[in-house]
Amino acid sequence: MDKPAVVFGDVHGDLVALQRLVALVREQYGDVDIYSVGDLVDRGPDSRGVLDFCIREGIQGILGNHELWLLDVALRGRMTDGVYSGIMGGLATIKSYGLSRGDPDRVGPALKAAMPESHRQYIENLPEFRQIQVGKQVYWLIHAGLSNDGVAGAIHSGLPVDTDEDLLWAALQTAPDLFFWLPTKVREPRSLYRFRSGAVQILGHVPVPNAVNEQHYIAIDTGCGTCPPWTLTAVVLKPDGDREFVRVSGSRLR
């Protein structure tokens, strides 16, 4: 890819922030490809609107842990009580589709029926991780990041680990929680795996006050829809290897 690419952090239902960010990066950088590191939904006021916007604007992405329950709904109409927990914030997503809290065995099928086909297809087509290349640099989008612990388990699994992609699939199969759920120590560079190929991983999942910009990883969840500083951050990846960061206030701050 000979033009910049833009990757943004966790949105969590904050459509206003996402609209503002996309408008800003297109104003500054033109026709760029835009990617999400997952967690588009839950907690914030308009998860349905966020999915509509991503589909309309051609935004690509990966699964976050907050998409996993919605994927289960989209495929099987199945959800659990855990969706209603404060930490998940799934009730906000359910309300954005015009439904209210109720028995998960009933709300799951109702939500599946309420979801437009385009939303179902979008969620179903999100991969667990994604590779992008800008100039000569390869980046892996991994929602919670690939930790050294995850790599150790993958190597001892006996599964092929000859390439970056092999290693990612092995880690996903042996320790899926490390991919989606368990917090990573994003401000401790030694805790996140350094790809021997020189690829850089880009992750969200763990809110940080400011984007973390290390040589081998970039962390860009700055609390949009979740916690202070309530901002949405994107990294602009340039063909010469440079990185720039764009940050907008979440709707909670306006």
N, C-alpha and C positions, 0 to 999 in steps of 0.2 A: 504494500500500500504506500503510495507516494504522497498522500495527503494526511493531515492529522486525523487522529481518532480520539473520541471523547468517551470516558468511562465515568459514570456517576455512582455515588454511594446509595445506601438504603434510603428509600423515600417514605415508606410506611404511610401510604394513603394521603400524602400531602400534595395534591394536584397543583395547587397554586405555586408551590416552590418548584415543582418539576417544570411547569410551563415557563416560569421565569428563567430557570436555568437554561432550558433548551433555546429560548429566544436569545439569551445573552451569548451563548456559545456560537450560535449561527450568525449572530450579528458580528461577532469578533473574528470567527474562523471560517465562515462560509458554509459550503455544503460538505459537512463532515459526517462520518458514520458515528452513531451514538449507541453506547452499550450501558446496560445495567449490571451491577454485581449482585442483584437479587434483593429480596424483601421490598417489593413494590407495595405490598398490601399490609393491612392490619394497623390498628392503633389510631391512625389519622382519619379524617372525616370522609374521604372520597376514594376508596380503593377502586371502585368500579370506574370512576372517572380517570384514574391513573392508568388502568388497563386500556380503556378506550383511547387515551392519548398515546400510549406506547404503540398500539396497533396502527393508529392513524399516522403517526410520525415515523413509522418504520424502525422503531427502537428495538434492538436485539438485546438479549440478556442471557442469564443463567438462573437456575433455581436457587432460591434462598430457603431457609427453614420455614419462613412464613408462607411460601408458596406450596410447601409440601402438603399441608392439610387441604389447601384449595385444589391441588391436583387430585387428591383422593376424592374430593367432592365431584370434580369435573369428570372423573373416570367412573366412579362407583356410587356417587350420591351419599358418601359415608363421611361422617365427622364424629368427633368425640367431645366430651365435656371440657377437655383441656383447651379447646378453642376459645372458651369463654373466660379463661383465666386472665388476670390483669397483665401478666407478662406477655401473653400472646396477643391480646387485643383483637381477637377475631370477631367479636360482636360488632365492631365498627365496620368491618367488611360486610357482614351479613346485613346490617342496616343500610349500607350503600346500595344493596340490591332490593331494597324495599321490604325486607323481612324483619322479624323481631325475634328475640330470644325464645327458645322453646326446647322441647325434647330433641336432642341431636338426631335421633332416629327419624324424626319428622322434618327437622330443619335441613338436614343434609340433602334429601331428595328435592325439597322445595327450592333450595339454593341452586342445585344442579339445573332444575327446570327454569329458574330465573336468569341463569347465566346465558348471555348470547352465545351462539355457536362460535363466533370469532374469539370470545374470551376463552372458551374451552380449548380451542385449537392453539391459541397463543400459549396458555399454561402447559398444555401437553407437549408442545414443541420446545420448551425451554430445556436445554441440556444441563447436566450436572456441573459441567465446567466447559470453558470455551477458550480456544486459542485465537489470538489475533496477532498480526504482524504489521508493524509500522516501520517503514524503511527496512533496516536490517535487524531490528530488535523484535524478538518474540515475547509476547505477554500471555500469561494464563490467568483468566478470570476464574476465581475460586471463592465461593461465598465466605466461608470462615477461614480460608487459607489452608495451605498444606504445611503442617508442623513437622518437626523432626520426629516427634512421637509417631505420627501417622506414617512417615516413611519407614521407620524401624519396623513397624508391624507389617507393612507391605513387603519389605525385603525378606522377612522371615516367613512369609506366607507360602513361598514356593511359586507364586504367580510370576509371569514375565515382568521384568523391570528394566528392559534394555533401552527404552526411550522415555522421554518425559511423559508421553501419553500412557505408555505401559504402567509407569509408576503411579500416575494419577488414578488409573482404573483399579490397580491393585490396592491402593490406599482407600479408595471408595468402597471396594468390596470388603475389606478387612476392618475398616474403622469409619463407617459412614457418619457416625456422630461427630467425628473430628472435622468432617467436611461441612456440616450444616449446623450443629448445635453447640458444641463445647466452645467456650471462650478461648481465644488465643491471646497470647501476651504480645500484642502488636507493637508495644514500645520496647520490646526486648529482641533485638535483631537475631540473636542466636536461637530463639525458639522457633523461628520460621525457616523452612527448608530453603537452601540455596541451590537452585538447579545447576548441575554441572555444565549444562549446555549454555548457561548464561541467560536463560529466560528469566523474566521478572514476573512475579505473581502480584495480582491486584485483588484486594479483598475488602469486604465490608464487615458486617455482623457485630463487631465490637465498637461501640461509640467511643470516639476520642475527641478531645477539644479541638484539635487541628489535625489535618491530614498528616500521616506519617510517610515520609519520603526517604526510603532507604535504597541502597543500590540494588538489592535483590527483591524488594517488595514495596508495595504502596498500599496504605490502608486509608480508606476514604469514607467511612461512616462517621459523620459528625453530628449525629443525633436528630436528624430530620424526623419529625413526627413522634419522637421517643423521649428525648431528654435534652438538657442544656448541652451545647449552645443552640439547639434547635435550628441547625443550618444544614443545607444540602451542598455537598462538595463534589466537584468533578475534576478529574485529571485530564489534561490535554496532552496527548502523546504525539510528538512531532517526528517526522522522518529522520531528522538528524540526531535523534535520541534524547533531545531536551524534553523536559516535562514542565508544564505550567498548571496552576491550579485556579479554578474558578469556584466561587462560593457565594451562595445567596441565602438570605434569611428565609426560614420556614414561615408558614402562615401564622404560627403561634406568636411570632414576634411582631406581627403587623396588625 
